[in-house]
Amino acid sequence: MITFSKMHGLGNDFVLLDLDNNPEIEFTTSFVQFLCDRKYGIGADQLVTIKSIPNHKVKMGIYNNDGSISNACGNATRCIALYLSEKHNQKTWQIESLLGDIINTEVLEGDMVKSQLPAPKFNYDQIPLSKNFIESIEFYDFPNLPKGYFVNVGNPHIVFFVDNINKINILHYGKIIESHEYFPEKVNVNFAEIVSKSHINLKTYERGTGLTLACGTGAAATAVCAIKYMEAEKSVKVSMMGGDLIVNYENSIINTEGSATKVFDGIIPKY
């Protein structure tokens, strides 16, 4: 028997498994795909795991719905903080990512959660890229796209600032660019429309998952690039199909604030 929680951050949904309650699970590709399947399983963009580690921290694991592993997920981090707050009646938590980054979180009033993401990385080998590009990439195969800015905020992203995201074929471009040869570990693909210096519309094609209603690290990556390259303000509202995320970026520190929701708890037979 496996216990789980179904949660979402702005519509980006997860099956959350607490390994303190489920210690003997083998995370095969087929098992992850089964849990994330919306017809034969529970249904989710990603499978999220947490496990207690020393010094009052928890270790986070992220599996995309195709079974691949992700290093980080901003929306999942907020969901984890909310889950832990309800379980332990504690508002602040330190969550460790797969790569060892420590994410500080705080559950605020209502369903709002604040989290501090890792400092952004901009060097080509930190994304990583297969070539030594500086700041951005021109995709000459796609003349209708502007250059894309790359950044790593716990996982790799590329951001295209376009005039109207509703006129971009996200599924077409996202699928191709996600697996482009420039990105040996694949990449999350963001298409952003600047509404004002403090407001951005965003759609993200997530690595290993596809188009989602929201992407927390995508919102952070987009805001960072908008502030660094497009003269945006230091605090930006990023509007996605599932809702809004507030991103503050100053002195290499990224803080995000947005909602997290528990949908239900459940039990399934051991797979």
DOZA-525392 format. One line per field, with one value per residue: z negated, x, y negated of N, C-alpha, C in turn; residue number from 1. Coordinates in pm, whole numbers, plus 50000, padded with zeros to 5 digits. Example, Ala and Ser with C-alpha at 12.3 -4.5 7.8 and 13.67 -1.06 7.14 Angstrom:
<rs>
npz = [49220; 49292];
npx = [51319; 51285];
npy = [50569; 50225];
capz = [49220; 49286];
capx = [51230; 51367];
capy = [50450; 50106];
cpz = [49220; 49213];
cpx = [51320; 51290];
cpy = [50330; 49997];
n = [1; 2];
</rs>
This chain:
<rs>
npz = [50000; 50083; 49975; 50068; 50166; 50361; 50526; 50628; 50784; 50895; 51094; 51206; 51160; 50913; 50795; 50473; 50281; 49963; 49837; 49583; 49494; 49684; 49725; 49892; 50189; 50529; 50780; 51075; 51430; 51547; 51324; 51240; 51469; 51465; 51226; 51297; 51514; 51665; 51725; 51654; 51415; 51134; 51222; 51324; 51371; 51271; 51058; 50717; 50456; 50105; 49831; 49496; 49375; 49196; 48964; 48965; 49223; 49552; 49820; 50161; 50439; 50792; 51050; 51391; 51599; 51798; 51686; 51658; 51469; 51284; 51178; 51019; 50909; 50902; 50841; 50722; 50497; 50340; 50289; 50140; 49910; 49810; 49759; 49560; 49365; 49287; 49192; 48981; 48842; 48877; 49011; 49162; 49379; 49487; 49794; 49974; 50292; 50569; 50659; 50436; 50370; 50138; 50058; 49919; 49756; 49680; 49537; 49589; 49522; 49575; 49873; 49968; 50049; 49989; 50148; 50175; 50441; 50592; 50668; 50989; 51282; 51550; 51729; 52015; 51967; 51733; 51783; 51892; 52205; 52540; 52685; 52670; 52612; 52565; 52343; 52514; 52773; 53120; 53321; 53620; 53779; 53719; 53817; 53741; 53472; 53200; 53062; 52802; 52452; 52215; 51898; 51579; 51314; 51110; 51268; 51627; 51850; 52137; 52270; 52467; 52575; 52697; 52919; 52899; 52722; 52779; 53046; 53102; 53183; 52942; 52875; 53102; 53141; 52881; 52840; 53027; 52962; 52696; 52710; 52860; 53016; 52895; 52627; 52416; 52192; 52231; 52220; 52058; 52214; 52266; 52349; 52361; 52304; 52276; 52084; 51930; 51748; 51510; 51540; 51691; 51940; 51971; 52119; 52082; 52205; 52063; 51986; 52044; 51978; 52113; 52232; 51965; 51715; 51552; 51459; 51213; 51188; 51447; 51454; 51275; 51413; 51643; 51539; 51427; 51660; 51792; 51619; 51625; 51897; 52034; 51912; 51710; 51402; 51058; 50921; 51040; 51183; 51296; 51526; 51587; 51753; 51545; 51335; 51130; 51046; 50824; 50869; 50732; 50790; 50698; 50633; 50697; 50574; 50578; 50510; 50480; 50484; 50440; 50486; 50331; 50337; 50176; 50312; 50265; 50041; 50079; 50126; 50278; 50419; 50377; 50639];
npx = [50084; 50051; 50075; 49972; 49979; 49785; 49869; 49895; 50064; 49955; 49818; 50008; 50061; 50106; 50198; 50264; 50491; 50564; 50849; 50917; 50691; 50655; 50877; 50989; 51003; 51053; 51168; 51103; 51104; 50861; 50693; 50684; 50570; 50324; 50200; 50178; 50012; 49718; 49491; 49517; 49647; 49715; 49759; 49950; 50179; 50433; 50610; 50671; 50903; 50975; 51201; 51305; 51605; 51920; 51953; 51706; 51598; 51458; 51488; 51439; 51294; 51244; 51052; 50989; 50692; 50754; 50926; 51189; 51447; 51431; 51612; 51512; 51213; 51008; 50731; 50665; 50827; 50699; 50462; 50557; 50647; 50399; 50272; 50445; 50417; 50150; 50166; 50352; 50305; 50466; 50606; 50830; 51075; 51362; 51456; 51619; 51761; 51811; 52070; 52186; 52135; 52007; 51687; 51509; 51201; 50881; 50566; 50295; 50013; 49693; 49695; 49942; 50288; 50627; 50940; 51294; 51502; 51788; 52087; 52104; 52265; 52482; 52683; 52793; 52872; 52747; 52485; 52382; 52550; 52627; 52799; 53011; 52832; 52745; 52545; 52307; 52122; 52097; 51858; 51884; 51739; 51483; 51356; 51149; 51159; 51287; 51620; 51723; 51752; 51965; 51967; 52038; 51848; 51852; 51756; 51792; 51710; 51572; 51484; 51255; 51169; 50880; 50645; 50376; 50255; 50046; 50044; 50242; 50347; 50359; 50380; 50499; 50750; 50852; 50888; 51087; 51306; 51352; 51495; 51714; 52037; 52210; 52166; 52274; 52163; 51900; 51634; 51429; 51174; 51086; 50840; 50790; 50600; 50633; 50444; 50453; 50705; 50687; 50534; 50476; 50369; 50358; 50440; 50535; 50722; 50792; 51084; 51084; 50819; 50635; 50398; 50285; 50051; 50171; 50501; 50731; 51015; 51052; 50914; 51077; 51325; 51256; 51183; 51431; 51591; 51449; 51486; 51763; 51830; 51627; 51545; 51350; 51163; 51275; 51100; 50863; 50554; 50457; 50251; 50082; 49915; 49791; 49787; 49929; 50267; 50481; 50793; 51096; 51406; 51725; 52058; 52161; 51984; 51694; 51361; 51045; 50685; 50384; 50081; 49998; 49842; 49667; 49501; 49386; 49426; 49543; 49529; 49693; 49711; 50011; 50240];
npy = [50120; 49778; 49450; 49120; 48770; 48554; 48265; 47917; 47642; 47352; 47490; 47656; 47978; 48242; 48568; 48641; 48815; 48915; 49026; 49098; 49214; 49407; 49613; 49813; 49807; 49863; 49665; 49703; 49636; 49714; 49725; 49455; 49340; 49470; 49368; 49100; 49104; 48989; 49130; 49404; 49400; 49188; 48928; 48657; 48381; 48411; 48643; 48620; 48656; 48672; 48675; 48705; 48555; 48504; 48221; 48097; 48078; 48148; 48379; 48339; 48500; 48512; 48634; 48634; 48668; 48847; 49018; 48939; 48765; 48463; 48175; 47970; 47794; 47528; 47484; 47729; 47717; 47523; 47660; 47876; 47740; 47649; 47895; 48003; 47809; 47843; 48102; 48094; 47861; 47633; 47343; 47265; 47405; 47590; 47705; 47947; 47979; 48212; 48161; 48059; 47796; 47558; 47468; 47216; 47191; 47046; 47066; 46862; 46644; 46795; 46980; 46915; 46927; 46859; 46876; 46919; 46939; 47110; 46918; 46766; 46906; 46831; 46897; 47085; 47350; 47404; 47437; 47700; 47608; 47716; 47567; 47275; 47034; 46687; 46537; 46553; 46734; 46770; 46917; 47025; 47192; 47131; 46868; 46704; 46679; 46484; 46423; 46648; 46630; 46782; 46953; 47096; 47197; 47380; 47576; 47612; 47342; 47176; 46862; 46696; 46381; 46260; 46093; 46163; 46419; 46585; 46623; 46796; 47120; 47317; 47592; 47702; 47560; 47588; 47867; 47931; 47759; 47825; 48066; 47999; 48007; 47827; 47849; 48064; 48190; 48156; 47901; 47654; 47472; 47144; 46906; 46572; 46278; 45942; 45737; 45507; 45320; 45447; 45669; 45982; 46207; 46561; 46876; 47213; 47482; 47770; 47953; 48293; 48314; 48144; 47895; 47701; 47578; 47397; 47296; 47290; 47252; 47173; 46929; 46789; 46796; 46654; 46402; 46326; 46306; 46105; 45891; 45869; 45836; 45700; 45469; 45482; 45435; 45491; 45646; 45863; 45953; 46260; 46394; 46688; 46964; 47101; 46921; 46653; 46569; 46409; 46269; 46178; 46034; 45965; 45869; 46122; 46292; 46486; 46460; 46608; 46589; 46745; 46942; 47258; 47577; 47836; 48106; 48363; 48647; 48984; 49345; 49615; 49948; 50139; 50105];
capz = [50000; 50094; 49947; 50147; 50170; 50491; 50501; 50745; 50772; 51012; 51196; 51231; 51059; 50866; 50696; 50372; 50198; 49844; 49821; 49442; 49480; 49788; 49736; 49979; 50324; 50637; 50877; 51213; 51528; 51564; 51203; 51247; 51577; 51418; 51131; 51363; 51625; 51629; 51750; 51587; 51284; 51059; 51312; 51275; 51453; 51213; 50931; 50621; 50335; 49997; 49726; 49392; 49364; 49073; 48946; 48985; 49364; 49630; 49953; 50263; 50566; 50893; 51170; 51494; 51627; 51889; 51606; 51642; 51342; 51289; 51064; 50935; 50954; 50813; 50792; 50632; 50372; 50259; 50245; 50032; 49791; 49757; 49705; 49436; 49267; 49235; 49121; 48861; 48783; 48882; 49128; 49241; 49409; 49581; 49884; 50051; 50425; 50610; 50674; 50309; 50342; 50027; 50089; 49798; 49784; 49569; 49564; 49549; 49497; 49675; 49946; 50029; 50002; 50038; 50156; 50229; 50532; 50605; 50750; 51131; 51346; 51688; 51816; 52103; 51910; 51616; 51824; 51979; 52350; 52613; 52745; 52584; 52644; 52467; 52307; 52591; 52889; 53238; 53387; 53759; 53839; 53684; 53838; 53678; 53329; 53161; 52990; 52672; 52342; 52134; 51756; 51495; 51182; 51047; 51390; 51741; 51920; 52241; 52268; 52587; 52556; 52823; 52916; 52861; 52701; 52833; 53188; 53110; 53172; 52829; 52882; 53213; 53111; 52754; 52853; 53103; 52891; 52573; 52737; 52957; 52991; 52811; 52487; 52395; 52087; 52267; 52164; 52046; 52318; 52221; 52443; 52273; 52363; 52177; 52080; 51878; 51679; 51389; 51570; 51804; 51968; 51995; 52140; 52071; 52245; 51966; 52021; 51995; 51938; 52215; 52194; 51837; 51682; 51486; 51428; 51115; 51226; 51573; 51418; 51217; 51519; 51732; 51468; 51418; 51792; 51821; 51537; 51665; 52038; 52095; 51829; 51624; 51263; 50977; 50881; 51161; 51180; 51412; 51542; 51665; 51773; 51417; 51234; 51121; 50952; 50804; 50865; 50698; 50820; 50664; 50573; 50727; 50491; 50638; 50421; 50549; 50396; 50514; 50413; 50336; 50302; 50165; 50371; 50183; 50002; 50128; 50106; 50392; 50397; 50416; 50783];
capx = [50000; 50126; 49998; 50020; 49901; 49776; 49885; 49933; 50102; 49906; 49777; 50119; 50019; 50205; 50175; 50369; 50514; 50646; 50923; 50915; 50574; 50663; 51023; 51037; 50949; 51152; 51119; 51132; 51038; 50722; 50620; 50661; 50474; 50193; 50142; 50150; 49917; 49589; 49382; 49536; 49707; 49658; 49765; 50032; 50291; 50554; 50607; 50758; 50931; 51045; 51254; 51374; 51750; 51962; 51946; 51567; 51577; 51403; 51546; 51336; 51319; 51146; 51048; 50896; 50594; 50810; 51015; 51320; 51469; 51451; 51691; 51439; 51080; 50965; 50594; 50668; 50888; 50596; 50370; 50624; 50644; 50263; 50251; 50520; 50356; 50028; 50202; 50434; 50268; 50586; 50588; 50953; 51143; 51473; 51437; 51743; 51737; 51895; 52208; 52235; 52095; 51915; 51579; 51440; 51060; 50797; 50424; 50238; 49870; 49616; 49767; 50059; 50418; 50745; 51059; 51417; 51564; 51933; 52135; 52107; 52395; 52471; 52790; 52744; 52897; 52662; 52345; 52499; 52536; 52730; 52889; 53039; 52753; 52747; 52415; 52188; 52140; 52013; 51819; 51866; 51637; 51353; 51372; 51039; 51186; 51401; 51724; 51680; 51847; 51974; 51999; 52010; 51799; 51830; 51751; 51825; 51601; 51596; 51371; 51233; 51076; 50806; 50544; 50246; 50276; 49933; 50069; 50355; 50312; 50441; 50405; 50591; 50884; 50898; 50934; 51212; 51414; 51380; 51593; 51812; 52176; 52278; 52136; 52302; 52075; 51770; 51614; 51293; 51162; 50993; 50800; 50744; 50550; 50645; 50328; 50510; 50831; 50660; 50435; 50513; 50291; 50454; 50405; 50657; 50726; 50886; 51168; 51036; 50678; 50555; 50335; 50215; 49976; 50263; 50635; 50791; 51151; 51038; 50880; 51196; 51424; 51207; 51197; 51574; 51637; 51384; 51553; 51904; 51851; 51515; 51517; 51234; 51183; 51331; 50988; 50785; 50443; 50460; 50118; 50080; 49779; 49736; 49785; 50040; 50376; 50560; 50935; 51186; 51545; 51818; 52184; 52172; 51888; 51561; 51251; 50916; 50570; 50266; 49994; 50013; 49712; 49648; 49373; 49335; 49516; 49492; 49600; 49685; 49779; 50153; 50248];
capy = [50000; 49654; 49329; 49007; 48648; 48488; 48122; 47839; 47503; 47279; 47586; 47749; 48073; 48339; 48672; 48627; 48933; 48892; 49152; 49134; 49302; 49510; 49626; 49920; 49789; 49861; 49568; 49738; 49549; 49758; 49687; 49311; 49315; 49518; 49274; 48972; 49122; 48929; 49224; 49532; 49378; 49076; 48814; 48545; 48336; 48469; 48716; 48553; 48733; 48602; 48764; 48630; 48568; 48434; 48076; 48050; 48051; 48258; 48398; 48341; 48568; 48476; 48718; 48589; 48774; 48947; 49102; 48877; 48695; 48319; 48129; 47875; 47753; 47421; 47508; 47844; 47673; 47459; 47765; 47950; 47656; 47652; 48030; 48016; 47717; 47906; 48226; 48070; 47732; 47549; 47259; 47249; 47531; 47593; 47817; 47970; 48034; 48325; 48115; 48010; 47658; 47543; 47374; 47172; 47168; 46999; 47067; 46735; 46652; 46867; 47084; 46853; 46977; 46787; 46962; 46860; 47034; 47095; 46807; 46804; 46928; 46783; 46947; 47191; 47482; 47421; 47459; 47679; 47600; 47790; 47469; 47160; 46917; 46580; 46478; 46591; 46823; 46749; 47042; 46984; 47278; 47074; 46724; 46630; 46665; 46399; 46497; 46698; 46611; 46903; 46937; 47212; 47157; 47510; 47656; 47526; 47275; 47077; 46770; 46616; 46270; 46245; 45987; 46218; 46563; 46660; 46647; 46889; 47261; 47361; 47736; 47728; 47510; 47641; 48005; 47934; 47690; 47900; 48172; 47951; 48050; 47730; 47876; 48207; 48242; 48099; 47767; 47601; 47370; 47041; 46800; 46465; 46154; 45836; 45648; 45383; 45348; 45524; 45774; 46066; 46327; 46670; 47017; 47293; 47623; 47822; 48067; 48422; 48308; 48078; 47769; 47708; 47457; 47304; 47349; 47199; 47214; 47100; 46791; 46728; 46777; 46548; 46275; 46295; 46261; 45977; 45789; 45858; 45800; 45627; 45350; 45501; 45397; 45597; 45730; 45886; 46049; 46349; 46453; 46811; 47014; 47145; 46816; 46557; 46587; 46288; 46300; 46069; 46070; 45857; 45915; 46266; 46368; 46500; 46496; 46621; 46599; 46792; 47033; 47404; 47634; 47980; 48143; 48473; 48754; 49109; 49471; 49705; 50076; 50136; 50133];
cpz = [50000; 50064; 50025; 50123; 50312; 50464; 50632; 50704; 50901; 51127; 51243; 51123; 51036; 50786; 50600; 50286; 50086; 49813; 49675; 49414; 49577; 49816; 49842; 50117; 50423; 50750; 51017; 51305; 51542; 51443; 51204; 51352; 51537; 51325; 51199; 51475; 51583; 51656; 51668; 51448; 51209; 51148; 51254; 51382; 51405; 51088; 50840; 50501; 50232; 49893; 49624; 49394; 49242; 49080; 48986; 49129; 49429; 49767; 50052; 50385; 50665; 51012; 51267; 51532; 51732; 51817; 51585; 51512; 51368; 51163; 50968; 50994; 50855; 50757; 50695; 50496; 50281; 50206; 50130; 49902; 49727; 49693; 49569; 49326; 49205; 49152; 48986; 48790; 48769; 49015; 49217; 49256; 49503; 49662; 49972; 50184; 50454; 50615; 50545; 50280; 50228; 50060; 49960; 49833; 49658; 49614; 49505; 49521; 49611; 49740; 50010; 49964; 50067; 50041; 50220; 50311; 50537; 50692; 50896; 51183; 51495; 51782; 51894; 52042; 51784; 51654; 51825; 52126; 52416; 52679; 52653; 52633; 52531; 52456; 52382; 52710; 52999; 53303; 53532; 53834; 53816; 53696; 53774; 53529; 53305; 53095; 52853; 52569; 52253; 51991; 51686; 51357; 51099; 51153; 51509; 51811; 52034; 52253; 52398; 52555; 52690; 52806; 52865; 52846; 52759; 52983; 53210; 53095; 53067; 52840; 52990; 53176; 52981; 52766; 52924; 53022; 52763; 52594; 52839; 52917; 52904; 52662; 52457; 52285; 52108; 52194; 52153; 52137; 52280; 52332; 52362; 52352; 52255; 52189; 52033; 51807; 51552; 51412; 51698; 51818; 52013; 52022; 52146; 52118; 52160; 52016; 51959; 51960; 52047; 52164; 52064; 51811; 51614; 51463; 51337; 51151; 51360; 51548; 51361; 51325; 51610; 51666; 51458; 51551; 51829; 51744; 51587; 51805; 52096; 52011; 51750; 51482; 51180; 50919; 50998; 51132; 51309; 51419; 51636; 51676; 51642; 51310; 51233; 51016; 50944; 50789; 50834; 50721; 50794; 50596; 50582; 50643; 50560; 50531; 50502; 50444; 50479; 50432; 50427; 50282; 50287; 50217; 50290; 50143; 50050; 50096; 50232; 50356; 50440; 50559; 50810];
cpx = [50087; 50033; 50059; 49932; 49902; 49774; 49911; 49976; 50063; 49869; 49885; 50109; 50116; 50138; 50291; 50374; 50610; 50718; 50943; 50797; 50577; 50810; 51073; 50973; 51065; 51097; 51167; 51060; 50891; 50637; 50586; 50556; 50334; 50126; 50100; 50047; 49778; 49470; 49396; 49597; 49636; 49651; 49842; 50132; 50420; 50522; 50711; 50778; 50999; 51089; 51329; 51523; 51794; 51947; 51811; 51541; 51506; 51471; 51432; 51382; 51209; 51161; 50947; 50802; 50639; 50907; 51153; 51326; 51490; 51526; 51612; 51301; 51028; 50826; 50588; 50727; 50785; 50496; 50430; 50618; 50505; 50233; 50319; 50463; 50232; 50061; 50267; 50400; 50391; 50585; 50712; 51024; 51260; 51463; 51561; 51709; 51831; 52042; 52266; 52206; 51993; 51815; 51505; 51295; 50989; 50651; 50363; 50089; 49799; 49698; 49895; 50188; 50529; 50863; 51174; 51490; 51715; 51970; 52146; 52250; 52380; 52579; 52742; 52762; 52815; 52518; 52311; 52458; 52649; 52831; 52902; 52965; 52766; 52606; 52296; 52226; 52045; 51986; 51785; 51766; 51496; 51360; 51262; 51060; 51299; 51508; 51671; 51789; 51847; 52017; 51966; 51969; 51768; 51808; 51760; 51701; 51655; 51468; 51368; 51131; 51011; 50699; 50409; 50261; 50161; 49947; 50187; 50304; 50403; 50478; 50507; 50734; 50940; 50956; 51069; 51327; 51451; 51493; 51699; 51954; 52253; 52265; 52155; 52216; 51931; 51750; 51465; 51282; 51050; 50967; 50729; 50704; 50554; 50525; 50369; 50640; 50812; 50562; 50473; 50412; 50386; 50384; 50535; 50633; 50835; 50958; 51111; 50890; 50590; 50498; 50257; 50143; 50062; 50395; 50705; 50931; 51151; 51005; 51001; 51301; 51384; 51222; 51342; 51625; 51575; 51450; 51695; 51920; 51744; 51468; 51387; 51268; 51227; 51225; 50891; 50671; 50447; 50325; 50126; 49936; 49712; 49730; 49913; 50142; 50452; 50707; 51013; 51328; 51634; 51939; 52198; 52079; 51752; 51462; 51122; 50805; 50448; 50191; 50039; 49883; 49721; 49509; 49308; 49450; 49456; 49579; 49584; 49752; 49925; 50166; 50349];
cpy = [49874; 49537; 49213; 48886; 48595; 48338; 48050; 47699; 47433; 47373; 47680; 47857; 48187; 48450; 48665; 48752; 48897; 49023; 49189; 49227; 49420; 49542; 49724; 49912; 49786; 49774; 49602; 49641; 49585; 49719; 49538; 49279; 49359; 49418; 49145; 48984; 49075; 49020; 49352; 49518; 49267; 48952; 48698; 48505; 48400; 48549; 48652; 48643; 48643; 48705; 48678; 48659; 48488; 48283; 48018; 48007; 48169; 48260; 48414; 48419; 48533; 48571; 48659; 48703; 48874; 49040; 49045; 48796; 48546; 48275; 48042; 47849; 47650; 47442; 47624; 47805; 47607; 47562; 47846; 47870; 47657; 47787; 48045; 47927; 47779; 48030; 48197; 47939; 47641; 47474; 47248; 47382; 47506; 47721; 47830; 48036; 48150; 48285; 48058; 47865; 47656; 47433; 47343; 47138; 47119; 47000; 46941; 46752; 46725; 46976; 47031; 46905; 46896; 46882; 46886; 46964; 47014; 46974; 46850; 46818; 46898; 46836; 47069; 47329; 47508; 47450; 47608; 47669; 47676; 47698; 47349; 47036; 46815; 46521; 46537; 46678; 46780; 46885; 47009; 47072; 47222; 46921; 46641; 46610; 46566; 46483; 46537; 46680; 46736; 46871; 47069; 47162; 47281; 47616; 47562; 47469; 47191; 46995; 46690; 46507; 46238; 46138; 46038; 46369; 46645; 46688; 46743; 47032; 47324; 47509; 47769; 47687; 47571; 47780; 48012; 47875; 47763; 48000; 48130; 47990; 47952; 47763; 48025; 48271; 48196; 47966; 47738; 47479; 47272; 46939; 46692; 46341; 46045; 45741; 45509; 45419; 45431; 45639; 45847; 46178; 46438; 46802; 47096; 47435; 47687; 47947; 48195; 48426; 48250; 47947; 47788; 47576; 47353; 47375; 47249; 47156; 47142; 46954; 46719; 46698; 46662; 46411; 46233; 46240; 46126; 45864; 45764; 45799; 45706; 45508; 45363; 45457; 45518; 45690; 45741; 45984; 46129; 46421; 46573; 46861; 47054; 47039; 46736; 46598; 46455; 46329; 46172; 46115; 45950; 45917; 46067; 46353; 46366; 46542; 46504; 46632; 46636; 46895; 47178; 47463; 47785; 48013; 48256; 48564; 48886; 49228; 49554; 49837; 50064; 50183; 50242];
n = [1; 2; 3; 4; 5; 6; 7; 8; 9; 10; 11; 12; 13; 14; 15; 16; 17; 18; 19; 20; 21; 22; 23; 24; 25; 26; 27; 28; 29; 30; 31; 32; 33; 34; 35; 36; 37; 38; 39; 40; 41; 42; 43; 44; 45; 46; 47; 48; 49; 50; 51; 52; 53; 54; 55; 56; 57; 58; 59; 60; 61; 62; 63; 64; 65; 66; 67; 68; 69; 70; 71; 72; 73; 74; 75; 76; 77; 78; 79; 80; 81; 82; 83; 84; 85; 86; 87; 88; 89; 90; 91; 92; 93; 94; 95; 96; 97; 98; 99; 100; 101; 102; 103; 104; 105; 106; 107; 108; 109; 110; 111; 112; 113; 114; 115; 116; 117; 118; 119; 120; 121; 122; 123; 124; 125; 126; 127; 128; 129; 130; 131; 132; 133; 134; 135; 136; 137; 138; 139; 140; 141; 142; 143; 144; 145; 146; 147; 148; 149; 150; 151; 152; 153; 154; 155; 156; 157; 158; 159; 160; 161; 162; 163; 164; 165; 166; 167; 168; 169; 170; 171; 172; 173; 174; 175; 176; 177; 178; 179; 180; 181; 182; 183; 184; 185; 186; 187; 188; 189; 190; 191; 192; 193; 194; 195; 196; 197; 198; 199; 200; 201; 202; 203; 204; 205; 206; 207; 208; 209; 210; 211; 212; 213; 214; 215; 216; 217; 218; 219; 220; 221; 222; 223; 224; 225; 226; 227; 228; 229; 230; 231; 232; 233; 234; 235; 236; 237; 238; 239; 240; 241; 242; 243; 244; 245; 246; 247; 248; 249; 250; 251; 252; 253; 254; 255; 256; 257; 258; 259; 260; 261; 262; 263; 264; 265; 266; 267; 268; 269; 270; 271];
</rs>
